[in-house]
Amino acid sequence: MPSPDIITIAQLVRLAGTAEAPIIVDVRTEEDFAKDPRSLPGAVRRDFRTVASWVGDFAGRNVAVVCQRGLKLSQGVAAWLRHAGTPAEAVESGFEGWVASGGLLVKPDHVPPRDERGRTLWVTRARPKVDRIACPWLIRRFVDPYAVFLFVAPSEVQAVAERFGAAPFDIEGVFWSHRGELCTFDVMIEEFGLRSDPLLRLAAIVRGADTARLDLAPEAAGLLAASLGLSRMHREDLAQLDAAMGLYDALYRWARDANGETHNWPAPGAKV
């Protein structure tokens, strides 16, 4: 039985991609990281040697610390975080254990450069509806929990991207955009290496709602209706994104855990 200060791979797999997931802090050595620069979903890199200088960055968050094998580095950093008042656990068996389990791993090839605070920066058109909300949800839950999103006038997306070093998405002529019948959400799943049954199931719903192909998934019409409703409720784009995070969290949990479940009334066996 693992110690109370250890989180098992199975426990972390269940939490990954959900709103309850801890912040994963990757403290692998540069040598180990160079051998396999992929990362656990939502992981942020930190140097274990300077832990005393950055422990405050995670105040108020639950943290899971991963090193190569789940031994001295992750356990030492987790202890430092607990000393600073941050709930922290070391990931049992570390990065090697996660890889062996077949857990999702984010490919780094197209993750944008991070700013001085370790955040990725993204820019897209204002007044989002479907794809421009789904993509930030995917990034926040699986790529960078601290990602910054700028919503600007359509004509200014490219200029803002150049001036501020942001990655433009969901506009024509950029890397992160529609490709053939795929929407930007599909492209991000592919390019980040996040192919999994739940995310592909969710992608069909997003694609159907975003491209007026409601026949792709029965749930697409509902997502479109909810998305349009949210866009009318919120004049401010970031407020709309915050409100929609729970919607996509719910759809992801349905896609992962409940897509085979049905519901009817009265319940089977109920007296009427």
ChimeraX commands (.cxc) that place a marker at each C-alpha (Angstrom):
marker #1 position 0.00,0.00,0.00 radius 0.5
marker #1 position 1.51,3.37,-0.98 radius 0.5
marker #1 position 2.36,5.98,1.62 radius 0.5
marker #1 position -0.14,8.84,2.18 radius 0.5
marker #1 position 2.32,11.14,0.39 radius 0.5
marker #1 position 2.28,9.02,-2.80 radius 0.5
marker #1 position -0.26,9.10,-5.63 radius 0.5
marker #1 position -0.51,5.95,-7.70 radius 0.5
marker #1 position -0.55,5.87,-11.49 radius 0.5
marker #1 position -4.11,4.49,-11.43 radius 0.5
marker #1 position -5.28,7.37,-9.24 radius 0.5
marker #1 position -3.61,9.95,-11.46 radius 0.5
marker #1 position -5.01,8.40,-14.64 radius 0.5
marker #1 position -8.54,8.84,-13.25 radius 0.5
marker #1 position -7.87,12.49,-12.42 radius 0.5
marker #1 position -6.00,13.50,-15.59 radius 0.5
marker #1 position -7.95,15.92,-17.76 radius 0.5
marker #1 position -10.58,16.62,-15.12 radius 0.5
marker #1 position -11.20,19.75,-13.09 radius 0.5
marker #1 position -10.05,17.86,-9.98 radius 0.5
marker #1 position -6.64,16.96,-11.41 radius 0.5
marker #1 position -3.63,18.17,-9.42 radius 0.5
marker #1 position -1.03,20.37,-11.02 radius 0.5
marker #1 position 1.64,17.96,-12.23 radius 0.5
marker #1 position 5.16,19.27,-11.67 radius 0.5
marker #1 position 7.77,17.51,-13.78 radius 0.5
marker #1 position 11.19,17.59,-12.06 radius 0.5
marker #1 position 13.03,15.09,-14.23 radius 0.5
marker #1 position 16.67,15.87,-14.81 radius 0.5
marker #1 position 17.65,17.50,-18.09 radius 0.5
marker #1 position 19.29,14.24,-19.13 radius 0.5
marker #1 position 16.15,12.18,-18.52 radius 0.5
marker #1 position 13.92,14.81,-20.12 radius 0.5
marker #1 position 16.11,14.89,-23.25 radius 0.5
marker #1 position 15.63,11.14,-23.67 radius 0.5
marker #1 position 11.85,11.55,-23.81 radius 0.5
marker #1 position 10.57,15.16,-23.85 radius 0.5
marker #1 position 6.93,14.16,-23.80 radius 0.5
marker #1 position 5.01,15.13,-20.69 radius 0.5
marker #1 position 2.09,14.00,-18.57 radius 0.5
marker #1 position -1.18,15.85,-19.29 radius 0.5
marker #1 position -1.00,19.41,-17.98 radius 0.5
marker #1 position 2.50,19.02,-16.57 radius 0.5
marker #1 position 4.74,22.02,-15.92 radius 0.5
marker #1 position 8.53,21.73,-15.84 radius 0.5
marker #1 position 10.53,22.88,-12.84 radius 0.5
marker #1 position 14.16,22.49,-11.77 radius 0.5
marker #1 position 14.38,20.48,-8.55 radius 0.5
marker #1 position 17.61,22.27,-7.66 radius 0.5
marker #1 position 15.83,25.61,-7.26 radius 0.5
marker #1 position 12.70,24.30,-5.52 radius 0.5
marker #1 position 13.02,26.77,-2.64 radius 0.5
marker #1 position 12.62,29.67,-5.08 radius 0.5
marker #1 position 9.44,28.47,-6.77 radius 0.5
marker #1 position 7.43,26.58,-4.16 radius 0.5
marker #1 position 5.19,29.62,-3.77 radius 0.5
marker #1 position 4.07,29.35,-7.40 radius 0.5
marker #1 position 1.70,26.53,-6.46 radius 0.5
marker #1 position 0.14,27.93,-3.31 radius 0.5
marker #1 position -3.49,26.93,-3.03 radius 0.5
marker #1 position -3.21,24.07,-5.53 radius 0.5
marker #1 position -2.91,20.32,-5.10 radius 0.5
marker #1 position 0.31,19.10,-6.67 radius 0.5
marker #1 position 1.60,15.77,-7.98 radius 0.5
marker #1 position 5.36,15.70,-8.51 radius 0.5
marker #1 position 6.85,13.39,-11.13 radius 0.5
marker #1 position 10.49,12.46,-11.69 radius 0.5
marker #1 position 11.92,9.59,-13.72 radius 0.5
marker #1 position 11.19,6.73,-11.29 radius 0.5
marker #1 position 9.24,8.28,-8.41 radius 0.5
marker #1 position 12.14,8.26,-5.99 radius 0.5
marker #1 position 14.36,10.93,-4.44 radius 0.5
marker #1 position 13.64,13.91,-6.73 radius 0.5
marker #1 position 9.86,13.77,-6.71 radius 0.5
marker #1 position 9.67,12.79,-3.05 radius 0.5
marker #1 position 12.10,15.53,-2.04 radius 0.5
marker #1 position 10.27,18.22,-4.03 radius 0.5
marker #1 position 6.89,17.06,-2.72 radius 0.5
marker #1 position 8.25,17.32,0.83 radius 0.5
marker #1 position 9.47,20.87,0.10 radius 0.5
marker #1 position 6.02,21.82,-1.19 radius 0.5
marker #1 position 4.32,20.38,1.88 radius 0.5
marker #1 position 6.79,22.33,4.04 radius 0.5
marker #1 position 5.55,25.48,2.28 radius 0.5
marker #1 position 1.93,24.56,2.99 radius 0.5
marker #1 position 1.03,23.11,-0.42 radius 0.5
marker #1 position -0.60,19.66,-0.51 radius 0.5
marker #1 position 1.78,17.57,-2.64 radius 0.5
marker #1 position 2.30,13.92,-3.49 radius 0.5
marker #1 position 5.01,12.12,-5.43 radius 0.5
marker #1 position 3.86,10.05,-8.42 radius 0.5
marker #1 position 4.53,6.38,-7.68 radius 0.5
marker #1 position 6.99,4.86,-10.18 radius 0.5
marker #1 position 7.34,8.25,-11.87 radius 0.5
marker #1 position 7.48,8.98,-15.58 radius 0.5
marker #1 position 8.57,5.45,-16.39 radius 0.5
marker #1 position 5.52,4.06,-14.61 radius 0.5
marker #1 position 3.21,6.42,-16.45 radius 0.5
marker #1 position 4.67,5.41,-19.82 radius 0.5
marker #1 position 4.40,1.72,-18.93 radius 0.5
marker #1 position 0.73,2.19,-18.01 radius 0.5
marker #1 position -0.09,3.60,-21.46 radius 0.5
marker #1 position -1.18,6.96,-20.04 radius 0.5
marker #1 position -1.62,9.92,-22.38 radius 0.5
marker #1 position 1.57,11.85,-23.14 radius 0.5
marker #1 position 1.69,15.31,-24.66 radius 0.5
marker #1 position 4.04,15.64,-27.63 radius 0.5
marker #1 position 6.15,18.80,-27.32 radius 0.5
marker #1 position 6.75,19.38,-31.04 radius 0.5
marker #1 position 4.18,22.13,-31.47 radius 0.5
marker #1 position 3.66,23.39,-27.93 radius 0.5
marker #1 position 4.31,27.16,-28.19 radius 0.5
marker #1 position 7.27,28.72,-26.37 radius 0.5
marker #1 position 6.48,29.68,-22.81 radius 0.5
marker #1 position 6.78,33.17,-21.35 radius 0.5
marker #1 position 8.94,34.16,-18.38 radius 0.5
marker #1 position 6.28,32.73,-16.05 radius 0.5
marker #1 position 6.15,29.40,-17.86 radius 0.5
marker #1 position 2.82,30.00,-19.61 radius 0.5
marker #1 position 1.87,29.41,-23.23 radius 0.5
marker #1 position 0.13,32.34,-24.93 radius 0.5
marker #1 position -2.64,31.96,-27.52 radius 0.5
marker #1 position -4.71,34.40,-29.57 radius 0.5
marker #1 position -7.91,34.02,-31.58 radius 0.5
marker #1 position -10.99,35.87,-32.77 radius 0.5
marker #1 position -13.33,37.51,-30.27 radius 0.5
marker #1 position -16.87,36.27,-29.59 radius 0.5
marker #1 position -16.15,32.54,-29.53 radius 0.5
marker #1 position -18.85,29.93,-29.98 radius 0.5
marker #1 position -17.65,26.30,-30.18 radius 0.5
marker #1 position -14.11,25.62,-31.46 radius 0.5
marker #1 position -12.63,28.70,-29.81 radius 0.5
marker #1 position -13.95,27.50,-26.45 radius 0.5
marker #1 position -13.26,23.78,-26.94 radius 0.5
marker #1 position -9.60,24.40,-27.83 radius 0.5
marker #1 position -8.82,26.47,-24.71 radius 0.5
marker #1 position -10.54,23.80,-22.61 radius 0.5
marker #1 position -8.31,21.11,-24.18 radius 0.5
marker #1 position -5.17,23.19,-23.66 radius 0.5
marker #1 position -5.98,24.07,-20.04 radius 0.5
marker #1 position -6.86,20.49,-19.11 radius 0.5
marker #1 position -4.18,18.57,-21.03 radius 0.5
marker #1 position -1.36,20.87,-22.17 radius 0.5
marker #1 position -0.90,23.94,-19.98 radius 0.5
marker #1 position -3.14,24.67,-16.98 radius 0.5
marker #1 position -1.82,28.24,-16.87 radius 0.5
marker #1 position -2.30,29.03,-20.58 radius 0.5
marker #1 position -3.29,32.60,-21.43 radius 0.5
marker #1 position -5.92,33.28,-24.11 radius 0.5
marker #1 position -6.34,36.60,-25.91 radius 0.5
marker #1 position -9.58,37.27,-27.80 radius 0.5
marker #1 position -9.23,40.12,-30.29 radius 0.5
marker #1 position -10.85,41.51,-33.43 radius 0.5
marker #1 position -10.55,39.04,-36.33 radius 0.5
marker #1 position -8.50,41.50,-38.38 radius 0.5
marker #1 position -5.93,41.83,-35.60 radius 0.5
marker #1 position -5.26,38.19,-34.67 radius 0.5
marker #1 position -2.13,37.82,-36.81 radius 0.5
marker #1 position -0.69,41.19,-35.76 radius 0.5
marker #1 position -1.28,40.48,-32.07 radius 0.5
marker #1 position 0.31,37.05,-32.50 radius 0.5
marker #1 position 3.44,38.65,-33.98 radius 0.5
marker #1 position 3.73,41.53,-31.53 radius 0.5
marker #1 position 3.02,39.53,-28.38 radius 0.5
marker #1 position 4.56,36.16,-29.31 radius 0.5
marker #1 position 1.22,34.37,-29.13 radius 0.5
marker #1 position 0.14,31.30,-31.08 radius 0.5
marker #1 position -2.82,32.13,-33.35 radius 0.5
marker #1 position -5.56,29.53,-33.59 radius 0.5
marker #1 position -8.86,28.93,-35.38 radius 0.5
marker #1 position -8.24,31.44,-38.15 radius 0.5
marker #1 position -7.37,30.75,-41.78 radius 0.5
marker #1 position -3.76,30.33,-42.87 radius 0.5
marker #1 position -2.21,29.25,-39.56 radius 0.5
marker #1 position -0.98,25.93,-38.17 radius 0.5
marker #1 position -3.74,25.62,-35.56 radius 0.5
marker #1 position -6.78,25.74,-37.82 radius 0.5
marker #1 position -9.30,23.61,-39.68 radius 0.5
marker #1 position -7.86,20.96,-42.00 radius 0.5
marker #1 position -10.27,19.48,-44.50 radius 0.5
marker #1 position -13.24,18.19,-42.54 radius 0.5
marker #1 position -11.42,18.45,-39.22 radius 0.5
marker #1 position -11.92,21.44,-36.95 radius 0.5
marker #1 position -9.16,23.00,-34.85 radius 0.5
marker #1 position -10.07,20.87,-31.83 radius 0.5
marker #1 position -9.43,17.72,-33.91 radius 0.5
marker #1 position -6.10,19.12,-35.09 radius 0.5
marker #1 position -4.96,19.84,-31.55 radius 0.5
marker #1 position -5.80,16.33,-30.41 radius 0.5
marker #1 position -3.70,14.94,-33.24 radius 0.5
marker #1 position -0.74,17.31,-32.97 radius 0.5
marker #1 position -0.47,17.07,-29.19 radius 0.5
marker #1 position -0.66,13.28,-29.32 radius 0.5
marker #1 position -3.87,13.12,-27.29 radius 0.5
marker #1 position -5.75,10.49,-29.28 radius 0.5
marker #1 position -7.92,8.54,-26.88 radius 0.5
marker #1 position -11.43,7.17,-27.08 radius 0.5
marker #1 position -12.97,9.82,-24.77 radius 0.5
marker #1 position -11.35,12.77,-26.54 radius 0.5
marker #1 position -12.15,11.40,-30.00 radius 0.5
marker #1 position -15.75,10.90,-28.90 radius 0.5
marker #1 position -15.84,14.50,-27.67 radius 0.5
marker #1 position -14.16,15.68,-30.88 radius 0.5
marker #1 position -17.01,14.31,-32.98 radius 0.5
marker #1 position -19.47,16.35,-30.91 radius 0.5
marker #1 position -17.37,19.51,-31.23 radius 0.5
marker #1 position -16.89,19.01,-34.97 radius 0.5
marker #1 position -20.60,18.49,-35.51 radius 0.5
marker #1 position -21.53,21.60,-33.53 radius 0.5
marker #1 position -18.78,23.75,-35.05 radius 0.5
marker #1 position -19.29,22.85,-38.72 radius 0.5
marker #1 position -23.10,22.57,-38.96 radius 0.5
marker #1 position -22.95,18.76,-39.25 radius 0.5
marker #1 position -25.24,17.90,-36.40 radius 0.5
marker #1 position -25.61,14.37,-37.76 radius 0.5
marker #1 position -22.06,13.50,-36.65 radius 0.5
marker #1 position -23.13,12.96,-33.04 radius 0.5
marker #1 position -26.51,13.11,-31.30 radius 0.5
marker #1 position -25.00,15.43,-28.68 radius 0.5
marker #1 position -23.76,18.00,-31.22 radius 0.5
marker #1 position -27.07,19.88,-31.35 radius 0.5
marker #1 position -27.08,20.20,-27.58 radius 0.5
marker #1 position -23.53,21.53,-27.52 radius 0.5
marker #1 position -24.36,24.07,-30.22 radius 0.5
marker #1 position -27.44,25.24,-28.31 radius 0.5
marker #1 position -25.54,25.55,-25.03 radius 0.5
marker #1 position -22.63,27.34,-26.76 radius 0.5
marker #1 position -24.91,29.89,-28.41 radius 0.5
marker #1 position -26.70,30.42,-25.13 radius 0.5
marker #1 position -23.43,31.05,-23.29 radius 0.5
marker #1 position -22.36,33.53,-25.96 radius 0.5
marker #1 position -25.58,35.49,-25.34 radius 0.5
marker #1 position -25.21,35.34,-21.56 radius 0.5
marker #1 position -21.66,36.69,-21.46 radius 0.5
marker #1 position -20.48,39.85,-23.18 radius 0.5
marker #1 position -16.90,39.26,-22.06 radius 0.5
marker #1 position -15.12,36.39,-23.81 radius 0.5
marker #1 position -13.03,35.25,-20.85 radius 0.5
marker #1 position -16.13,35.14,-18.67 radius 0.5
marker #1 position -17.76,32.96,-21.32 radius 0.5
marker #1 position -14.71,30.68,-21.37 radius 0.5
marker #1 position -14.77,30.35,-17.59 radius 0.5
marker #1 position -18.48,29.50,-17.64 radius 0.5
marker #1 position -18.04,26.94,-20.42 radius 0.5
marker #1 position -15.21,25.02,-18.76 radius 0.5
marker #1 position -17.71,23.12,-16.63 radius 0.5
marker #1 position -19.77,22.25,-19.72 radius 0.5
marker #1 position -16.76,20.66,-21.42 radius 0.5
marker #1 position -15.70,18.99,-18.17 radius 0.5
marker #1 position -19.13,17.35,-18.05 radius 0.5
marker #1 position -19.00,16.29,-21.70 radius 0.5
marker #1 position -15.54,14.80,-21.21 radius 0.5
marker #1 position -16.64,12.82,-18.16 radius 0.5
marker #1 position -19.67,11.59,-20.12 radius 0.5
marker #1 position -17.42,10.62,-23.03 radius 0.5
marker #1 position -15.04,8.81,-20.69 radius 0.5
marker #1 position -17.32,7.23,-18.10 radius 0.5
marker #1 position -21.01,7.41,-18.99 radius 0.5
marker #1 position -21.54,7.25,-22.77 radius 0.5
marker #1 position -23.14,3.82,-22.48 radius 0.5
marker #1 position -25.58,4.86,-19.77 radius 0.5
marker #1 position -29.20,5.70,-20.54 radius 0.5
marker #1 position -31.88,7.44,-18.55 radius 0.5
marker #1 position -35.64,7.26,-18.60 radius 0.5
marker #1 position -38.64,7.96,-16.42 radius 0.5
marker #1 position -39.99,6.30,-14.50 radius 0.5
marker #1 position -36.90,4.39,-13.43 radius 0.5
marker #1 position -36.99,0.62,-14.07 radius 0.5
marker #1 position -38.82,-1.09,-11.25 radius 0.5
marker #1 position -40.34,2.12,-9.90 radius 0.5
marker #1 position -43.92,1.92,-8.72 radius 0.5
marker #1 position -46.28,4.14,-10.67 radius 0.5
marker link #1:1,2 radius 0.2
marker link #1:2,3 radius 0.2
marker link #1:3,4 radius 0.2
marker link #1:4,5 radius 0.2
marker link #1:5,6 radius 0.2
marker link #1:6,7 radius 0.2
marker link #1:7,8 radius 0.2
marker link #1:8,9 radius 0.2
marker link #1:9,10 radius 0.2
marker link #1:10,11 radius 0.2
marker link #1:11,12 radius 0.2
marker link #1:12,13 radius 0.2
marker link #1:13,14 radius 0.2
marker link #1:14,15 radius 0.2
marker link #1:15,16 radius 0.2
marker link #1:16,17 radius 0.2
marker link #1:17,18 radius 0.2
marker link #1:18,19 radius 0.2
marker link #1:19,20 radius 0.2
marker link #1:20,21 radius 0.2
marker link #1:21,22 radius 0.2
marker link #1:22,23 radius 0.2
marker link #1:23,24 radius 0.2
marker link #1:24,25 radius 0.2
marker link #1:25,26 radius 0.2
marker link #1:26,27 radius 0.2
marker link #1:27,28 radius 0.2
marker link #1:28,29 radius 0.2
marker link #1:29,30 radius 0.2
marker link #1:30,31 radius 0.2
marker link #1:31,32 radius 0.2
marker link #1:32,33 radius 0.2
marker link #1:33,34 radius 0.2
marker link #1:34,35 radius 0.2
marker link #1:35,36 radius 0.2
marker link #1:36,37 radius 0.2
marker link #1:37,38 radius 0.2
marker link #1:38,39 radius 0.2
marker link #1:39,40 radius 0.2
marker link #1:40,41 radius 0.2
marker link #1:41,42 radius 0.2
marker link #1:42,43 radius 0.2
marker link #1:43,44 radius 0.2
marker link #1:44,45 radius 0.2
marker link #1:45,46 radius 0.2
marker link #1:46,47 radius 0.2
marker link #1:47,48 radius 0.2
marker link #1:48,49 radius 0.2
marker link #1:49,50 radius 0.2
marker link #1:50,51 radius 0.2
marker link #1:51,52 radius 0.2
marker link #1:52,53 radius 0.2
marker link #1:53,54 radius 0.2
marker link #1:54,55 radius 0.2
marker link #1:55,56 radius 0.2
marker link #1:56,57 radius 0.2
marker link #1:57,58 radius 0.2
marker link #1:58,59 radius 0.2
marker link #1:59,60 radius 0.2
marker link #1:60,61 radius 0.2
marker link #1:61,62 radius 0.2
marker link #1:62,63 radius 0.2
marker link #1:63,64 radius 0.2
marker link #1:64,65 radius 0.2
marker link #1:65,66 radius 0.2
marker link #1:66,67 radius 0.2
marker link #1:67,68 radius 0.2
marker link #1:68,69 radius 0.2
marker link #1:69,70 radius 0.2
marker link #1:70,71 radius 0.2
marker link #1:71,72 radius 0.2
marker link #1:72,73 radius 0.2
marker link #1:73,74 radius 0.2
marker link #1:74,75 radius 0.2
marker link #1:75,76 radius 0.2
marker link #1:76,77 radius 0.2
marker link #1:77,78 radius 0.2
marker link #1:78,79 radius 0.2
marker link #1:79,80 radius 0.2
marker link #1:80,81 radius 0.2
marker link #1:81,82 radius 0.2
marker link #1:82,83 radius 0.2
marker link #1:83,84 radius 0.2
marker link #1:84,85 radius 0.2
marker link #1:85,86 radius 0.2
marker link #1:86,87 radius 0.2
marker link #1:87,88 radius 0.2
marker link #1:88,89 radius 0.2
marker link #1:89,90 radius 0.2
marker link #1:90,91 radius 0.2
marker link #1:91,92 radius 0.2
marker link #1:92,93 radius 0.2
marker link #1:93,94 radius 0.2
marker link #1:94,95 radius 0.2
marker link #1:95,96 radius 0.2
marker link #1:96,97 radius 0.2
marker link #1:97,98 radius 0.2
marker link #1:98,99 radius 0.2
marker link #1:99,100 radius 0.2
marker link #1:100,101 radius 0.2
marker link #1:101,102 radius 0.2
marker link #1:102,103 radius 0.2
marker link #1:103,104 radius 0.2
marker link #1:104,105 radius 0.2
marker link #1:105,106 radius 0.2
marker link #1:106,107 radius 0.2
marker link #1:107,108 radius 0.2
marker link #1:108,109 radius 0.2
marker link #1:109,110 radius 0.2
marker link #1:110,111 radius 0.2
marker link #1:111,112 radius 0.2
marker link #1:112,113 radius 0.2
marker link #1:113,114 radius 0.2
marker link #1:114,115 radius 0.2
marker link #1:115,116 radius 0.2
marker link #1:116,117 radius 0.2
marker link #1:117,118 radius 0.2
marker link #1:118,119 radius 0.2
marker link #1:119,120 radius 0.2
marker link #1:120,121 radius 0.2
marker link #1:121,122 radius 0.2
marker link #1:122,123 radius 0.2
marker link #1:123,124 radius 0.2
marker link #1:124,125 radius 0.2
marker link #1:125,126 radius 0.2
marker link #1:126,127 radius 0.2
marker link #1:127,128 radius 0.2
marker link #1:128,129 radius 0.2
marker link #1:129,130 radius 0.2
marker link #1:130,131 radius 0.2
marker link #1:131,132 radius 0.2
marker link #1:132,133 radius 0.2
marker link #1:133,134 radius 0.2
marker link #1:134,135 radius 0.2
marker link #1:135,136 radius 0.2
marker link #1:136,137 radius 0.2
marker link #1:137,138 radius 0.2
marker link #1:138,139 radius 0.2
marker link #1:139,140 radius 0.2
marker link #1:140,141 radius 0.2
marker link #1:141,142 radius 0.2
marker link #1:142,143 radius 0.2
marker link #1:143,144 radius 0.2
marker link #1:144,145 radius 0.2
marker link #1:145,146 radius 0.2
marker link #1:146,147 radius 0.2
marker link #1:147,148 radius 0.2
marker link #1:148,149 radius 0.2
marker link #1:149,150 radius 0.2
marker link #1:150,151 radius 0.2
marker link #1:151,152 radius 0.2
marker link #1:152,153 radius 0.2
marker link #1:153,154 radius 0.2
marker link #1:154,155 radius 0.2
marker link #1:155,156 radius 0.2
marker link #1:156,157 radius 0.2
marker link #1:157,158 radius 0.2
marker link #1:158,159 radius 0.2
marker link #1:159,160 radius 0.2
marker link #1:160,161 radius 0.2
marker link #1:161,162 radius 0.2
marker link #1:162,163 radius 0.2
marker link #1:163,164 radius 0.2
marker link #1:164,165 radius 0.2
marker link #1:165,166 radius 0.2
marker link #1:166,167 radius 0.2
marker link #1:167,168 radius 0.2
marker link #1:168,169 radius 0.2
marker link #1:169,170 radius 0.2
marker link #1:170,171 radius 0.2
marker link #1:171,172 radius 0.2
marker link #1:172,173 radius 0.2
marker link #1:173,174 radius 0.2
marker link #1:174,175 radius 0.2
marker link #1:175,176 radius 0.2
marker link #1:176,177 radius 0.2
marker link #1:177,178 radius 0.2
marker link #1:178,179 radius 0.2
marker link #1:179,180 radius 0.2
marker link #1:180,181 radius 0.2
marker link #1:181,182 radius 0.2
marker link #1:182,183 radius 0.2
marker link #1:183,184 radius 0.2
marker link #1:184,185 radius 0.2
marker link #1:185,186 radius 0.2
marker link #1:186,187 radius 0.2
marker link #1:187,188 radius 0.2
marker link #1:188,189 radius 0.2
marker link #1:189,190 radius 0.2
marker link #1:190,191 radius 0.2
marker link #1:191,192 radius 0.2
marker link #1:192,193 radius 0.2
marker link #1:193,194 radius 0.2
marker link #1:194,195 radius 0.2
marker link #1:195,196 radius 0.2
marker link #1:196,197 radius 0.2
marker link #1:197,198 radius 0.2
marker link #1:198,199 radius 0.2
marker link #1:199,200 radius 0.2
marker link #1:200,201 radius 0.2
marker link #1:201,202 radius 0.2
marker link #1:202,203 radius 0.2
marker link #1:203,204 radius 0.2
marker link #1:204,205 radius 0.2
marker link #1:205,206 radius 0.2
marker link #1:206,207 radius 0.2
marker link #1:207,208 radius 0.2
marker link #1:208,209 radius 0.2
marker link #1:209,210 radius 0.2
marker link #1:210,211 radius 0.2
marker link #1:211,212 radius 0.2
marker link #1:212,213 radius 0.2
marker link #1:213,214 radius 0.2
marker link #1:214,215 radius 0.2
marker link #1:215,216 radius 0.2
marker link #1:216,217 radius 0.2
marker link #1:217,218 radius 0.2
marker link #1:218,219 radius 0.2
marker link #1:219,220 radius 0.2
marker link #1:220,221 radius 0.2
marker link #1:221,222 radius 0.2
marker link #1:222,223 radius 0.2
marker link #1:223,224 radius 0.2
marker link #1:224,225 radius 0.2
marker link #1:225,226 radius 0.2
marker link #1:226,227 radius 0.2
marker link #1:227,228 radius 0.2
marker link #1:228,229 radius 0.2
marker link #1:229,230 radius 0.2
marker link #1:230,231 radius 0.2
marker link #1:231,232 radius 0.2
marker link #1:232,233 radius 0.2
marker link #1:233,234 radius 0.2
marker link #1:234,235 radius 0.2
marker link #1:235,236 radius 0.2
marker link #1:236,237 radius 0.2
marker link #1:237,238 radius 0.2
marker link #1:238,239 radius 0.2
marker link #1:239,240 radius 0.2
marker link #1:240,241 radius 0.2
marker link #1:241,242 radius 0.2
marker link #1:242,243 radius 0.2
marker link #1:243,244 radius 0.2
marker link #1:244,245 radius 0.2
marker link #1:245,246 radius 0.2
marker link #1:246,247 radius 0.2
marker link #1:247,248 radius 0.2
marker link #1:248,249 radius 0.2
marker link #1:249,250 radius 0.2
marker link #1:250,251 radius 0.2
marker link #1:251,252 radius 0.2
marker link #1:252,253 radius 0.2
marker link #1:253,254 radius 0.2
marker link #1:254,255 radius 0.2
marker link #1:255,256 radius 0.2
marker link #1:256,257 radius 0.2
marker link #1:257,258 radius 0.2
marker link #1:258,259 radius 0.2
marker link #1:259,260 radius 0.2
marker link #1:260,261 radius 0.2
marker link #1:261,262 radius 0.2
marker link #1:262,263 radius 0.2
marker link #1:263,264 radius 0.2
marker link #1:264,265 radius 0.2
marker link #1:265,266 radius 0.2
marker link #1:266,267 radius 0.2
marker link #1:267,268 radius 0.2
marker link #1:268,269 radius 0.2
marker link #1:269,270 radius 0.2
marker link #1:270,271 radius 0.2
marker link #1:271,272 radius 0.2
view
